[in-house]
């Protein structure tokens, strides 16, 4: 087979409306940022990728994009070398504060990932096979996702209430879950915590258990608790949670807690690159790793991560940040080809309220997404939507996601601190 030469790479920053979702470091801004990557070939094929839209990450994406023309889209090793050369020794940092510490290795993988996904999309289109075939083959026909609940305000200050309404107490959380499950059929539930005192969030978990007795539950306070507080929460939620996610920071803290907690501990914050695996697994710090192809280096490296987890008897799920349909498609192909996926994946899709950058987004039936069998990712770019969302990016004036700064602009007394409780 002849090569599949890349002729042009386009990186487009976009923005789409985001509700006022609360978390341990503040509140979501009115606009969520993403970047769409298009990798073109001379025969008219276009491979798609999606990633973060923060300014410093965009700068590195554009550096890498400038080096990819002329590359064979099947040469992923060459792609990684070119990306590494393009970004040099810079560290883009992690503005989100909710996906663990940054490093040079993690920065490279964050930059490489959307181009790898786009090249896999191209490869699949070129040979007429879906991306999951390129990852080893499909082991399931549908990929399960979880309802992802947030404490939230009814609206951003000065705006009209959104369709989800307010959720600041157990009743509001349960109603949000009911709406989400009715619309999407999710069969498990995750609550983003770290917003209120732990006992208040435990009340919400108990209310969810009463309302949905057959749905596995998860709680994620984003490292807002000390080990002692986490141990207290774990004891009080024994029998309620399928896992407790990132209750306390550091591998050492998680290992200390894991020895006492009755449920598995999950993470997407203390284990965020391959260098963390030996220490974390040897210490028994985590029972579930939430893989995220956006910063673990794409789809193929994520399958390698899953295999390592299996070797150590560690479960696998998938982490989600605010995303659109290209990322959902990539996650679905990854889930389809990953036998080790032992828990339903996270998704922010319901919070998009229908906004998307692809023509026909994948949809949820009974809480799962049917795996596409069409060539590549199975989604096509909606260029009119891309143009509108780019205009929204320009008009929004937001160039970095910063939940803390937005919260402080609304409440100057607000402070973030590690291990708040």
C-alpha positions as CSV (number, residue, x, y, z in Angstrom):
1,X,0.0,0.0,0.0
2,X,1.3,3.5,-0.8
3,X,1.8,6.1,1.8
4,X,-0.9,8.4,3.0
5,X,0.8,11.7,2.8
6,X,-0.3,14.7,5.0
7,X,-0.6,17.8,2.9
8,X,-2.1,20.2,5.4
9,X,-3.0,20.5,9.1
10,X,-5.5,23.0,10.5
11,X,-6.0,23.8,14.2
12,X,-9.2,25.7,15.0
13,X,-10.0,27.0,18.5
14,X,-13.7,26.9,19.4
15,X,-16.0,27.7,22.3
16,X,-19.4,26.5,23.2
17,X,-21.8,27.4,26.1
18,X,-21.0,25.7,29.5
19,X,-23.3,25.7,32.5
20,X,-22.2,27.0,35.9
21,X,-20.9,23.7,37.2
22,X,-19.2,23.8,40.6
23,X,-16.1,21.9,41.6
24,X,-13.3,21.9,44.1
25,X,-11.5,24.8,42.4
26,X,-14.4,27.1,41.5
27,X,-17.0,27.1,38.8
28,X,-17.1,26.6,35.0
29,X,-17.0,29.7,32.9
30,X,-19.8,30.6,30.5
31,X,-17.8,29.2,27.6
32,X,-15.9,25.9,27.3
33,X,-12.8,25.9,25.1
34,X,-11.7,23.2,22.7
35,X,-9.5,22.9,19.7
36,X,-10.4,20.9,16.5
37,X,-7.5,19.3,14.6
38,X,-7.9,18.5,10.8
39,X,-5.3,16.5,9.1
40,X,-5.7,16.6,5.3
41,X,-4.2,14.3,2.6
42,X,-3.8,14.9,-1.1
43,X,-6.6,12.6,-2.0
44,X,-9.2,14.6,-0.1
45,X,-9.4,12.6,3.1
46,X,-9.6,14.5,6.4
47,X,-8.8,13.0,9.8
48,X,-10.2,14.6,12.9
49,X,-9.0,15.2,16.4
50,X,-10.2,17.2,19.4
51,X,-8.3,18.5,22.4
52,X,-8.1,21.3,24.9
53,X,-8.4,24.9,23.7
54,X,-6.3,26.8,26.2
55,X,-4.0,29.4,24.7
56,X,-0.7,27.8,25.7
57,X,-1.8,24.4,24.5
58,X,-2.9,26.0,21.2
59,X,0.5,27.5,20.8
60,X,2.1,24.1,21.0
61,X,-0.5,22.4,18.8
62,X,0.3,25.0,16.1
63,X,4.0,24.4,16.4
64,X,3.5,20.6,16.0
65,X,1.0,21.1,13.1
66,X,3.6,23.1,11.2
67,X,6.0,20.1,11.3
68,X,3.5,17.4,10.2
69,X,3.1,18.2,6.5
70,X,4.7,15.6,4.3
71,X,4.4,12.9,7.0
72,X,2.9,9.5,6.2
73,X,-0.3,9.3,8.3
74,X,0.6,5.6,9.1
75,X,3.9,6.7,10.6
76,X,2.8,7.4,14.2
77,X,6.4,7.0,15.5
78,X,7.4,9.8,13.1
79,X,4.5,11.9,14.2
80,X,5.6,11.6,17.9
81,X,9.2,12.5,16.9
82,X,8.0,15.6,15.0
83,X,5.7,16.7,17.9
84,X,8.6,16.3,20.4
85,X,10.9,18.3,18.2
86,X,8.3,21.0,17.6
87,X,7.6,21.7,21.3
88,X,11.2,21.4,22.5
89,X,11.6,21.6,26.3
90,X,8.6,23.7,27.0
91,X,5.9,22.7,29.5
92,X,2.4,23.9,28.7
93,X,1.2,23.4,32.2
94,X,-2.3,22.3,33.3
95,X,-4.7,25.2,33.8
96,X,-7.6,23.0,34.7
97,X,-6.3,22.0,38.1
98,X,-8.4,18.8,37.9
99,X,-6.2,16.4,35.9
100,X,-3.1,16.1,38.0
101,X,0.3,17.8,37.8
102,X,2.0,18.7,34.6
103,X,5.3,17.5,33.3
104,X,7.3,17.6,30.1
105,X,6.3,14.0,29.3
106,X,2.6,14.8,29.9
107,X,2.8,17.9,27.8
108,X,4.2,16.0,24.8
109,X,1.5,13.4,25.1
110,X,-1.2,16.1,25.3
111,X,0.1,17.6,22.1
112,X,0.6,14.3,20.3
113,X,-2.8,12.9,21.2
114,X,-5.2,14.8,18.8
115,X,-2.9,14.3,15.9
116,X,-2.6,10.6,16.6
117,X,-6.4,10.3,16.7
118,X,-6.7,12.2,13.4
119,X,-4.1,10.0,11.8
120,X,-6.0,6.9,13.0
121,X,-9.1,8.4,11.6
122,X,-7.3,8.8,8.2
123,X,-5.9,5.3,8.3
124,X,-9.4,3.8,8.9
125,X,-10.8,5.9,6.1
126,X,-8.0,4.9,3.7
127,X,-8.4,1.1,4.3
128,X,-12.2,1.1,4.9
129,X,-12.0,0.0,8.5
130,X,-13.2,1.5,11.8
131,X,-10.7,2.9,14.2
132,X,-11.4,0.1,16.7
133,X,-10.1,-2.4,14.2
134,X,-6.8,-0.5,14.2
135,X,-6.7,-0.9,18.0
136,X,-7.0,-4.6,18.0
137,X,-10.7,-5.2,17.2
138,X,-14.0,-4.7,18.8
139,X,-14.7,-6.6,22.1
140,X,-18.1,-5.0,22.7
141,X,-20.8,-3.5,20.5
142,X,-21.8,-0.8,22.9
143,X,-19.8,1.3,25.4
144,X,-21.5,2.2,28.7
145,X,-21.2,5.8,30.1
146,X,-22.2,7.2,33.5
147,X,-24.5,10.1,34.4
148,X,-22.1,12.9,35.5
149,X,-23.8,15.1,38.1
150,X,-22.6,18.5,39.4
151,X,-23.6,20.9,42.0
152,X,-24.6,23.9,40.0
153,X,-26.3,27.3,40.0
154,X,-29.5,27.8,38.0
155,X,-27.6,30.1,35.7
156,X,-24.5,32.2,35.3
157,X,-25.0,35.5,37.0
158,X,-27.1,37.8,34.9
159,X,-28.3,35.0,32.6
160,X,-31.6,33.2,32.3
161,X,-31.8,29.8,34.1
162,X,-30.6,26.9,32.0
163,X,-32.6,23.7,31.3
164,X,-31.0,21.8,34.2
165,X,-31.9,24.3,36.9
166,X,-30.3,24.6,40.3
167,X,-28.7,21.7,42.2
168,X,-27.3,22.8,45.5
169,X,-28.8,20.3,47.9
170,X,-29.7,16.5,47.8
171,X,-33.1,17.1,46.3
172,X,-31.6,19.2,43.5
173,X,-28.9,16.5,42.8
174,X,-31.6,13.8,42.7
175,X,-33.7,15.8,40.3
176,X,-30.7,16.4,38.1
177,X,-30.0,12.7,38.1
178,X,-33.6,11.9,37.2
179,X,-33.6,14.2,34.2
180,X,-30.3,12.8,33.0
181,X,-31.3,9.2,33.3
182,X,-34.7,9.8,31.7
183,X,-33.0,11.5,28.7
184,X,-30.0,9.2,28.3
185,X,-30.7,6.0,30.1
186,X,-27.5,6.0,32.2
187,X,-27.1,3.0,34.5
188,X,-24.5,4.4,36.9
189,X,-24.1,7.8,38.5
190,X,-21.1,10.0,39.4
191,X,-21.3,13.1,41.6
192,X,-18.6,15.8,41.4
193,X,-17.9,16.7,45.0
194,X,-15.4,18.8,46.8
195,X,-17.8,21.7,46.8
196,X,-19.5,21.4,50.2
197,X,-18.5,19.9,53.5
198,X,-18.1,16.1,53.2
199,X,-21.2,15.3,55.3
200,X,-23.4,17.4,53.0
201,X,-22.1,15.5,50.0
202,X,-22.6,12.2,51.8
203,X,-26.3,13.2,52.3
204,X,-26.5,13.6,48.5
205,X,-25.1,10.2,47.9
206,X,-27.6,8.7,50.3
207,X,-30.4,10.5,48.6
208,X,-29.2,9.1,45.2
209,X,-29.1,5.6,46.7
210,X,-32.7,5.9,47.9
211,X,-33.8,7.3,44.5
212,X,-31.8,4.9,42.4
213,X,-31.2,1.7,44.4
214,X,-29.9,-0.3,41.4
215,X,-27.4,2.3,40.0
216,X,-23.7,2.1,41.0
217,X,-22.6,5.4,42.6
218,X,-19.3,7.3,42.6
219,X,-18.1,10.4,44.4
220,X,-15.2,12.6,43.2
221,X,-14.1,15.5,45.4
222,X,-11.0,16.3,43.4
223,X,-8.5,15.9,46.2
224,X,-10.3,18.3,48.5
225,X,-10.0,16.1,51.6
226,X,-7.2,15.0,54.0
227,X,-6.5,11.4,54.5
228,X,-8.3,11.5,57.8
229,X,-11.4,13.1,56.3
230,X,-11.3,10.7,53.4
231,X,-11.2,7.7,55.7
232,X,-14.2,9.1,57.6
233,X,-16.2,9.5,54.3
234,X,-15.2,6.0,53.1
235,X,-16.5,4.5,56.4
236,X,-19.8,6.4,56.1
237,X,-20.3,5.4,52.5
238,X,-19.4,1.8,52.9
239,X,-21.9,-0.2,50.8
240,X,-22.9,3.0,48.9
241,X,-20.1,3.6,46.4
242,X,-18.6,1.4,43.7
243,X,-15.5,3.6,44.0
244,X,-14.3,6.8,45.6
245,X,-12.4,9.0,43.2
246,X,-9.4,11.2,44.1
247,X,-10.5,11.9,47.7
248,X,-7.0,13.0,48.7
249,X,-3.8,14.2,46.9
250,X,-0.6,12.3,46.3
251,X,0.1,8.6,45.7
252,X,1.3,8.3,49.3
253,X,-1.9,9.7,50.7
254,X,-4.0,7.5,48.5
255,X,-2.0,4.5,49.5
256,X,-2.5,5.2,53.2
257,X,-6.3,5.6,52.6
258,X,-6.5,2.5,50.4
259,X,-5.3,0.4,53.2
260,X,-8.4,1.5,55.3
261,X,-11.1,2.2,52.7
262,X,-13.8,-0.5,52.1
263,X,-14.2,0.5,48.4
264,X,-11.7,0.9,45.6
265,X,-10.0,4.2,45.1
266,X,-10.0,5.6,41.6
267,X,-7.9,8.4,40.1
268,X,-7.3,10.7,37.2
269,X,-5.2,13.1,39.3
270,X,-2.4,11.3,41.2
271,X,-1.7,8.8,38.4
272,X,-1.6,10.8,35.1
273,X,1.5,9.4,33.2
274,X,3.3,6.2,32.8
275,X,6.1,7.2,35.2
276,X,3.6,7.2,38.1
277,X,2.5,3.6,37.6
278,X,5.3,1.7,39.3
279,X,5.0,3.6,42.6
280,X,1.3,3.8,42.7
281,X,0.7,0.1,41.9
282,X,3.4,-1.2,44.2
283,X,1.9,0.9,47.0
284,X,-1.6,-0.3,46.3
285,X,-2.7,3.4,46.0
286,X,-5.4,2.9,43.5
287,X,-7.9,0.3,42.4
288,X,-9.2,2.1,39.3
289,X,-7.4,4.3,36.8
290,X,-9.5,6.7,34.8
291,X,-7.7,6.7,31.4
292,X,-8.0,9.8,29.3
293,X,-6.6,9.6,25.8
294,X,-6.3,13.4,25.7
295,X,-3.3,13.3,28.1
296,X,-2.2,9.7,28.1
297,X,-0.9,10.1,24.5
298,X,-3.8,9.0,22.4
299,X,-5.7,5.8,21.7
300,X,-2.9,3.3,21.3
301,X,-1.0,4.3,24.4
302,X,-4.3,4.2,26.3
303,X,-4.8,0.6,25.3
304,X,-1.2,-0.1,26.6
305,X,-2.2,1.6,29.9
306,X,-5.2,-0.7,30.2
307,X,-3.0,-3.8,29.7
308,X,-0.6,-2.6,32.5
309,X,-3.6,-2.0,34.8
310,X,-4.8,-5.6,34.1
311,X,-1.4,-7.0,35.0
312,X,-1.6,-5.3,38.4
313,X,-5.3,-6.2,38.9
314,X,-6.3,-2.5,38.6
315,X,-9.7,-1.6,37.1
316,X,-10.1,0.8,34.2
317,X,-12.6,3.5,33.4
318,X,-12.4,6.7,31.3
319,X,-12.1,10.3,32.5
320,X,-14.0,13.1,30.8
321,X,-13.6,16.8,30.5
322,X,-15.9,19.2,28.6
323,X,-15.9,17.7,25.2
324,X,-17.7,17.4,21.8
325,X,-18.5,14.7,19.4
326,X,-15.0,13.9,18.0
327,X,-13.8,13.1,21.5
328,X,-16.9,11.1,22.2
329,X,-16.3,9.0,19.0
330,X,-12.6,8.5,20.0
331,X,-13.6,7.4,23.5
332,X,-16.2,5.0,22.0
333,X,-13.7,3.3,19.7
334,X,-11.2,3.1,22.6
335,X,-13.9,1.5,24.9
336,X,-14.9,-0.9,22.1
337,X,-11.3,-2.2,21.8
338,X,-10.4,-2.3,25.5
339,X,-11.3,-5.6,27.2
340,X,-10.1,-4.2,30.5
341,X,-12.8,-1.4,30.6
342,X,-14.4,-2.5,33.8
343,X,-16.5,0.6,34.7
344,X,-18.8,2.8,32.7
345,X,-16.9,5.8,31.3
346,X,-17.5,9.5,32.3
347,X,-19.0,11.9,29.8
348,X,-19.9,15.6,29.7
349,X,-22.1,15.2,26.6
350,X,-25.4,16.1,28.4
351,X,-23.9,19.4,29.5
352,X,-23.4,20.5,25.9
353,X,-27.2,20.9,25.5
354,X,-27.0,19.7,21.9
355,X,-24.1,21.8,20.7
356,X,-21.6,19.9,18.6
357,X,-19.1,20.2,15.9
358,X,-19.9,17.0,14.0
359,X,-22.8,16.5,11.6
360,X,-24.4,13.4,13.3
361,X,-23.0,13.0,16.8
362,X,-23.1,9.5,18.3
363,X,-26.1,9.1,20.6
364,X,-26.9,7.4,23.9
365,X,-29.3,4.5,24.1
366,X,-29.8,2.9,27.6
367,X,-26.8,4.8,28.8
368,X,-24.5,3.4,26.1
369,X,-23.1,4.4,22.7
370,X,-23.3,2.0,19.8
371,X,-19.8,1.5,18.4
372,X,-19.6,2.7,14.8
373,X,-18.5,0.2,12.2
374,X,-18.0,2.8,9.4
375,X,-14.5,3.7,8.3
376,X,-12.4,5.8,10.6
377,X,-14.0,7.5,13.6
378,X,-17.4,7.4,12.0
379,X,-18.1,11.1,12.4
380,X,-17.8,14.0,10.0
381,X,-17.1,17.7,10.7
382,X,-20.0,20.2,10.5
383,X,-18.1,23.1,8.9
384,X,-20.9,25.6,9.5
385,X,-20.9,24.6,13.2
386,X,-17.1,24.9,13.3
387,X,-17.2,28.4,11.9
388,X,-19.9,29.5,14.4
389,X,-18.0,28.0,17.3
390,X,-14.8,29.7,16.2
391,X,-16.6,33.0,16.1
392,X,-17.9,32.3,19.6
393,X,-14.3,31.6,20.7
394,X,-13.2,35.0,19.3
395,X,-16.2,36.9,20.9
396,X,-15.9,35.2,24.3
397,X,-12.6,36.7,25.0
398,X,-11.7,33.6,27.1
399,X,-8.3,32.1,26.2
400,X,-7.7,29.9,29.3
401,X,-10.0,27.7,31.4
402,X,-9.8,29.1,34.9
403,X,-12.6,28.0,37.2
404,X,-10.9,29.7,40.2
405,X,-10.5,33.2,38.6
406,X,-14.1,33.1,37.4
407,X,-15.4,32.2,40.9
408,X,-13.2,34.9,42.5
409,X,-14.6,37.5,40.0
410,X,-18.1,36.6,41.4
411,X,-17.0,36.1,45.0
412,X,-13.8,37.9,45.9
413,X,-13.6,36.0,49.3
414,X,-13.4,32.6,47.6
415,X,-10.2,30.7,48.2
416,X,-8.9,27.4,47.0
417,X,-6.6,25.3,49.1
418,X,-5.5,21.7,48.9
419,X,-7.2,19.4,51.4
420,X,-9.8,21.9,52.3
421,X,-11.5,19.5,54.7
